[in-house]
Each structure stands twice: as structure tokens, then as C-alpha cells.
Amino acid sequence: MAKGSKKKPKAEELDVPRKATCPVCEELRPLEALLAQEAENKRRGGWGTVGWTATAAVVRRLKWACEACIHARRAVLGVPWEQVYCCDTPYFAYRDTPATCRDCNETFVFKASEQKFWYETLKFTLSSWPVRCVACRKAVRTAKSRHDELAKALHALDPNDPDALAHLSSIYLAMGLRAKAADYLRRAKNKTRRRDRWEELVKRLEDLEAKGPETVIDIVVDGRTMRFRERPTPA
């Protein structure tokens, strides 16, 4: 660099303007709240690295919102010193953000309140991001829970215990595998010695067989479809 020349300051080294265009409402707004967040974070010994300052949030139009948007609940105030990050920029504010579910391909909204819970309560890193909608996340958790329950029931199964066999049938039925459910109901019926219990199991079996067995079951796990094929079990 030639003698006497001045190094061009980085965006983060520039004086922060007193007003800037809010990335949420697109209005020119004062920055007192944003600067107060930065000052509090620095007081707590938080970030000061390039890219993690209020100046960067304004100049690069990053994750912040004006007081009017926060008051109107168009955005939720972030607490950067409660967040866990490395190469990410902190959230001065959260806003509802659209995303696409990788299982059902439907658009869903990662809500601002949910983001705050993820990053400040659960302490997920800021690079964490939902890849499934709420319904698909619930379906995956349910499928995994049922698979765990099934594995435990099979491991502990007494083939002569009608209650254990009937319980296993219920798990298979919850998974949508009706042929398997019917098979274990028959086993339970054949093992029971109580007349009332036998009649109950016969009724359940008749109701189940009236629906017919599933021939193909698709379960989506981790973005991949697992297909289960069934054949009717002979009576």
C-alpha cells in the first residue's frame, strides 16, 4: 500500500447511522434499541468479531428489526448473548421465515417465536434449521417412537401370553400394518383361556379383517421413503 494512503474501513468499522431501513417493514427507523443490544452484549463480554455487530446488521441488512415491528409483533426481539454460534451472525430479532419441507415438499413457516425457542432456550446452534414441517416432524417422531416400542415388545415377548400378543397387535395396527396386527390377534385368541377375553379378541379380529389388510405402507424417515409390503396372513 502506498505511503500516506488510507486503508478502506470495513463495514463494521464505519460509524453506525442513527437511522436505517428496517428489513421487516422497509421503513426508515431509529436504531437506539439495536445499539442498546450491542452495548449490552459487549458489556457481558460477548462477540465483537467482524460480522457480529449492530453496524453489520444495518449495513448488510441482517437479522434485526425496528422497535415498531417488535411492538407490532411482526418480529420477536433476539438476545444475542443467549445464542450459540461460531461463523454465523446473531439474531438481533427473529421474523417468520418460509421454508420447504423435504418430505412433503409443502411450504411451511418457521415462526419467529419458534426460532427464539430453538436458539435461546434449547441452545441449538444458529446453523440449525428445520428441514420438515411440523406435521412431518411429528410423523417422524411418532414413527420412531412406535418402532422403538415395537422392538422392545418383540424382545420381551412371551409367545404364550395372550395379553402380550394382543399388545403387539395394537402396535402393528398403529403403524398401519393390519396383516401383522391380525396375525398377532389370532395368536392371542388361540392362547387365551378366558371366555370373555376370547370373545373380545374375536370381535377385534373380525373388525380388523373387515377392513382388509394393507398391501403397501410408505413411511418417510430422514427424507427417504421406506416401503413395507404385506400379504394377507391365512386364517
C-alpha positions as a Markdown table, in Angstrom:
| # | Residue | x | y | z |
|---|---|---|---|---|
| 1 | Met | 0.0 | 0.0 | 0.0 |
| 2 | Ala | 1.4 | 3.4 | -1.0 |
| 3 | Lys | 2.7 | 5.6 | 1.7 |
| 4 | Gly | 0.1 | 8.0 | 3.0 |
| 5 | Ser | -2.8 | 6.1 | 1.6 |
| 6 | Lys | -5.6 | 5.1 | 4.0 |
| 7 | Lys | -6.9 | 1.6 | 4.4 |
| 8 | Lys | -10.6 | 1.4 | 3.4 |
| 9 | Pro | -12.6 | 0.7 | 6.6 |
| 10 | Lys | -14.7 | -2.4 | 6.7 |
| 11 | Ala | -18.5 | -2.0 | 7.0 |
| 12 | Glu | -18.3 | -3.0 | 10.7 |
| 13 | Glu | -15.7 | -0.2 | 11.4 |
| 14 | Leu | -18.0 | 2.5 | 10.0 |
| 15 | Asp | -20.0 | 4.8 | 12.3 |
| 16 | Val | -23.4 | 3.4 | 12.8 |
| 17 | Pro | -26.1 | 5.7 | 11.4 |
| 18 | Arg | -28.8 | 6.8 | 13.9 |
| 19 | Lys | -31.5 | 5.6 | 11.4 |
| 20 | Ala | -31.7 | 2.8 | 8.9 |
| 21 | Thr | -34.3 | 1.0 | 6.8 |
| 22 | Cys | -35.8 | -1.9 | 8.8 |
| 23 | Pro | -35.6 | -5.2 | 6.8 |
| 24 | Val | -39.1 | -6.2 | 8.1 |
| 25 | Cys | -41.2 | -3.1 | 7.5 |
| 26 | Glu | -38.9 | -1.4 | 4.9 |
| 27 | Glu | -39.3 | 1.9 | 6.8 |
| 28 | Leu | -36.6 | 4.3 | 7.9 |
| 29 | Arg | -36.3 | 3.8 | 11.7 |
| 30 | Pro | -34.2 | 4.9 | 14.6 |
| 31 | Leu | -31.6 | 2.4 | 15.9 |
| 32 | Glu | -31.5 | 3.1 | 19.6 |
| 33 | Ala | -32.8 | -0.4 | 20.5 |
| 34 | Leu | -30.4 | -2.2 | 18.2 |
| 35 | Leu | -27.4 | -0.2 | 19.5 |
| 36 | Ala | -28.5 | -0.9 | 23.1 |
| 37 | Gln | -28.5 | -4.6 | 22.3 |
| 38 | Glu | -24.9 | -4.4 | 21.0 |
| 39 | Ala | -23.8 | -2.4 | 24.1 |
| 40 | Glu | -25.3 | -4.9 | 26.5 |
| 41 | Asn | -23.8 | -7.8 | 24.7 |
| 42 | Lys | -20.3 | -6.2 | 24.8 |
| 43 | Arg | -20.8 | -5.4 | 28.5 |
| 44 | Arg | -21.4 | -9.1 | 29.0 |
| 45 | Gly | -18.2 | -10.0 | 27.2 |
| 46 | Gly | -20.0 | -11.2 | 24.0 |
| 47 | Trp | -19.0 | -11.0 | 20.4 |
| 48 | Gly | -17.1 | -8.2 | 18.8 |
| 49 | Thr | -15.9 | -10.0 | 15.8 |
| 50 | Val | -16.4 | -8.7 | 12.3 |
| 51 | Gly | -19.9 | -9.5 | 11.1 |
| 52 | Trp | -21.4 | -9.7 | 14.6 |
| 53 | Thr | -22.0 | -6.1 | 15.3 |
| 54 | Ala | -25.0 | -3.8 | 15.1 |
| 55 | Thr | -23.2 | -2.0 | 12.3 |
| 56 | Ala | -23.0 | -5.2 | 10.3 |
| 57 | Ala | -26.7 | -5.9 | 10.9 |
| 58 | Val | -27.6 | -2.5 | 9.5 |
| 59 | Val | -25.1 | -2.3 | 6.6 |
| 60 | Arg | -25.7 | -5.9 | 5.5 |
| 61 | Arg | -29.4 | -5.8 | 6.3 |
| 62 | Leu | -29.1 | -8.9 | 8.5 |
| 63 | Lys | -31.2 | -10.2 | 11.4 |
| 64 | Trp | -32.7 | -7.2 | 13.1 |
| 65 | Ala | -36.0 | -5.3 | 13.3 |
| 66 | Cys | -37.1 | -1.9 | 14.4 |
| 67 | Glu | -38.9 | -1.2 | 17.7 |
| 68 | Ala | -42.2 | -0.6 | 15.8 |
| 69 | Cys | -42.1 | -4.1 | 14.2 |
| 70 | Ile | -41.2 | -5.7 | 17.5 |
| 71 | His | -44.0 | -3.9 | 19.3 |
| 72 | Ala | -46.5 | -4.9 | 16.5 |
| 73 | Arg | -45.2 | -8.5 | 16.8 |
| 74 | Arg | -44.0 | -8.6 | 13.2 |
| 75 | Ala | -40.7 | -9.6 | 14.7 |
| 76 | Val | -39.5 | -11.0 | 18.1 |
| 77 | Leu | -36.6 | -9.4 | 19.9 |
| 78 | Gly | -33.5 | -11.6 | 20.0 |
| 79 | Val | -31.0 | -11.9 | 22.8 |
| 80 | Pro | -27.6 | -12.4 | 21.1 |
| 81 | Trp | -25.7 | -13.3 | 24.3 |
| 82 | Glu | -28.1 | -16.2 | 24.8 |
| 83 | Gln | -27.4 | -17.7 | 21.4 |
| 84 | Val | -24.7 | -20.2 | 20.4 |
| 85 | Tyr | -22.9 | -19.5 | 17.2 |
| 86 | Cys | -19.5 | -19.7 | 15.6 |
| 87 | Cys | -19.4 | -18.5 | 12.0 |
| 88 | Asp | -23.0 | -17.2 | 12.0 |
| 89 | Thr | -24.3 | -13.8 | 12.7 |
| 90 | Pro | -26.5 | -13.4 | 15.8 |
| 91 | Tyr | -30.2 | -12.7 | 15.7 |
| 92 | Phe | -31.0 | -9.2 | 17.0 |
| 93 | Ala | -34.6 | -10.1 | 16.0 |
| 94 | Tyr | -36.5 | -13.0 | 14.6 |
| 95 | Arg | -39.1 | -12.9 | 11.9 |
| 96 | Asp | -41.4 | -15.6 | 10.4 |
| 97 | Thr | -39.4 | -17.3 | 7.6 |
| 98 | Pro | -40.8 | -19.6 | 4.9 |
| 99 | Ala | -39.2 | -22.9 | 4.2 |
| 100 | Thr | -39.9 | -26.1 | 2.2 |
| 101 | Cys | -40.4 | -29.5 | 3.8 |
| 102 | Arg | -38.1 | -32.1 | 2.3 |
| 103 | Asp | -40.6 | -34.9 | 3.0 |
| 104 | Cys | -43.9 | -33.5 | 1.7 |
| 105 | Asn | -42.5 | -30.6 | -0.4 |
| 106 | Glu | -45.1 | -28.2 | 1.1 |
| 107 | Thr | -44.1 | -24.7 | 2.2 |
| 108 | Phe | -44.3 | -24.0 | 5.9 |
| 109 | Val | -43.3 | -21.1 | 8.2 |
| 110 | Phe | -40.5 | -21.3 | 10.7 |
| 111 | Lys | -42.2 | -18.9 | 13.2 |
| 112 | Ala | -40.2 | -16.2 | 15.0 |
| 113 | Ser | -41.3 | -17.5 | 18.4 |
| 114 | Glu | -40.1 | -21.0 | 17.5 |
| 115 | Gln | -36.7 | -19.7 | 16.3 |
| 116 | Lys | -36.2 | -17.9 | 19.6 |
| 117 | Phe | -37.1 | -21.1 | 21.5 |
| 118 | Trp | -34.7 | -23.1 | 19.4 |
| 119 | Tyr | -31.7 | -20.8 | 19.6 |
| 120 | Glu | -32.1 | -19.2 | 23.1 |
| 121 | Thr | -33.9 | -21.9 | 25.2 |
| 122 | Leu | -32.8 | -25.2 | 23.6 |
| 123 | Lys | -29.4 | -23.6 | 22.6 |
| 124 | Phe | -29.4 | -25.0 | 19.1 |
| 125 | Thr | -26.6 | -23.5 | 17.0 |
| 126 | Leu | -27.7 | -20.8 | 14.6 |
| 127 | Ser | -26.8 | -23.1 | 11.7 |
| 128 | Ser | -29.6 | -25.4 | 12.8 |
| 129 | Trp | -32.7 | -25.1 | 10.6 |
| 130 | Pro | -35.9 | -27.2 | 10.3 |
| 131 | Val | -36.0 | -29.4 | 7.2 |
| 132 | Arg | -39.5 | -30.7 | 7.8 |
| 133 | Cys | -42.9 | -29.0 | 8.5 |
| 134 | Val | -44.4 | -29.5 | 12.0 |
| 135 | Ala | -46.7 | -32.3 | 10.7 |
| 136 | Cys | -43.9 | -34.3 | 9.2 |
| 137 | Arg | -41.7 | -33.7 | 12.2 |
| 138 | Lys | -44.4 | -35.1 | 14.4 |
| 139 | Ala | -44.9 | -38.1 | 12.0 |
| 140 | Val | -41.2 | -39.0 | 12.1 |
| 141 | Arg | -41.1 | -38.7 | 15.9 |
| 142 | Thr | -44.2 | -40.9 | 16.1 |
| 143 | Ala | -42.8 | -43.5 | 13.6 |
| 144 | Lys | -39.5 | -43.7 | 15.5 |
| 145 | Ser | -41.3 | -44.0 | 18.8 |
| 146 | Arg | -43.5 | -46.8 | 17.5 |
| 147 | His | -40.5 | -48.6 | 16.1 |
| 148 | Asp | -38.8 | -48.4 | 19.4 |
| 149 | Glu | -41.9 | -49.6 | 21.2 |
| 150 | Leu | -42.2 | -52.5 | 18.7 |
| 151 | Ala | -38.6 | -53.5 | 19.2 |
| 152 | Lys | -39.0 | -53.5 | 22.9 |
| 153 | Ala | -42.2 | -55.6 | 22.7 |
| 154 | Leu | -40.7 | -58.1 | 20.4 |
| 155 | His | -37.7 | -58.5 | 22.6 |
| 156 | Ala | -39.7 | -59.1 | 25.7 |
| 157 | Leu | -42.5 | -61.2 | 24.0 |
| 158 | Asp | -43.8 | -64.3 | 25.7 |
| 159 | Pro | -45.4 | -66.2 | 22.8 |
| 160 | Asn | -47.8 | -67.9 | 25.3 |
| 161 | Asp | -49.1 | -64.6 | 26.9 |
| 162 | Pro | -52.3 | -63.5 | 25.1 |
| 163 | Asp | -52.1 | -60.0 | 26.6 |
| 164 | Ala | -48.5 | -59.5 | 25.2 |
| 165 | Leu | -49.6 | -60.8 | 21.8 |
| 166 | Ala | -52.6 | -58.5 | 21.8 |
| 167 | His | -50.4 | -55.6 | 22.8 |
| 168 | Leu | -48.1 | -56.4 | 19.9 |
| 169 | Ser | -51.1 | -56.5 | 17.6 |
| 170 | Ser | -52.0 | -53.0 | 18.7 |
| 171 | Ile | -48.5 | -51.6 | 17.9 |
| 172 | Tyr | -48.6 | -53.1 | 14.4 |
| 173 | Leu | -52.1 | -51.6 | 13.9 |
| 174 | Ala | -50.9 | -48.2 | 15.0 |
| 175 | Met | -48.2 | -48.5 | 12.4 |
| 176 | Gly | -50.8 | -49.3 | 9.7 |
| 177 | Leu | -49.6 | -52.9 | 9.3 |
| 178 | Arg | -53.0 | -54.6 | 9.6 |
| 179 | Ala | -52.0 | -58.0 | 8.3 |
| 180 | Lys | -49.4 | -58.2 | 11.1 |
| 181 | Ala | -51.9 | -56.9 | 13.6 |
| 182 | Ala | -54.4 | -59.6 | 12.6 |
| 183 | Asp | -51.8 | -62.3 | 12.8 |
| 184 | Tyr | -51.0 | -61.5 | 16.4 |
| 185 | Leu | -54.6 | -61.1 | 17.3 |
| 186 | Arg | -55.2 | -64.7 | 16.1 |
| 187 | Arg | -52.3 | -65.9 | 18.2 |
| 188 | Ala | -53.7 | -64.0 | 21.3 |
| 189 | Lys | -57.1 | -65.6 | 20.6 |
| 190 | Asn | -55.7 | -69.1 | 20.4 |
| 191 | Lys | -53.7 | -68.6 | 23.7 |
| 192 | Thr | -56.4 | -67.1 | 25.9 |
| 193 | Arg | -58.2 | -69.3 | 28.4 |
| 194 | Arg | -60.9 | -66.8 | 29.4 |
| 195 | Arg | -64.1 | -66.9 | 27.5 |
| 196 | Asp | -64.8 | -63.1 | 27.8 |
| 197 | Arg | -61.3 | -62.3 | 26.6 |
| 198 | Trp | -61.6 | -64.8 | 23.7 |
| 199 | Glu | -64.9 | -63.1 | 22.6 |
| 200 | Glu | -63.3 | -59.7 | 22.8 |
| 201 | Leu | -60.3 | -60.8 | 20.7 |
| 202 | Val | -62.6 | -62.4 | 18.1 |
| 203 | Lys | -64.6 | -59.2 | 17.8 |
| 204 | Arg | -61.4 | -57.2 | 17.4 |
| 205 | Leu | -60.2 | -59.6 | 14.8 |
| 206 | Glu | -63.5 | -59.5 | 12.8 |
| 207 | Asp | -63.5 | -55.7 | 12.8 |
| 208 | Leu | -59.9 | -55.7 | 11.6 |
| 209 | Glu | -60.4 | -58.3 | 8.9 |
| 210 | Ala | -63.5 | -56.4 | 7.6 |
| 211 | Lys | -61.2 | -53.5 | 6.7 |
| 212 | Gly | -58.8 | -55.8 | 4.7 |
| 213 | Pro | -55.1 | -55.9 | 5.1 |
| 214 | Glu | -52.8 | -53.1 | 3.9 |
| 215 | Thr | -50.8 | -54.2 | 0.8 |
| 216 | Val | -48.3 | -51.3 | 0.7 |
| 217 | Ile | -47.3 | -48.9 | 3.5 |
| 218 | Asp | -45.0 | -45.9 | 2.9 |
| 219 | Ile | -43.2 | -44.4 | 5.9 |
| 220 | Val | -40.9 | -41.4 | 5.3 |
| 221 | Val | -37.9 | -41.2 | 7.6 |
| 222 | Asp | -35.0 | -38.8 | 7.2 |
| 223 | Gly | -36.2 | -37.7 | 3.8 |
| 224 | Arg | -36.3 | -41.3 | 2.4 |
| 225 | Thr | -39.4 | -43.4 | 1.8 |
| 226 | Met | -39.4 | -46.8 | 3.3 |
| 227 | Arg | -42.0 | -49.2 | 1.7 |
| 228 | Phe | -43.4 | -52.1 | 3.6 |
| 229 | Arg | -45.3 | -54.7 | 1.6 |
| 230 | Glu | -47.7 | -57.1 | 3.2 |
| 231 | Arg | -49.5 | -60.2 | 2.1 |
| 232 | Pro | -52.7 | -61.4 | 3.8 |
| 233 | Thr | -52.0 | -63.9 | 6.6 |
| 234 | Pro | -54.1 | -67.1 | 6.2 |
| 235 | Ala | -56.6 | -67.7 | 8.9 |
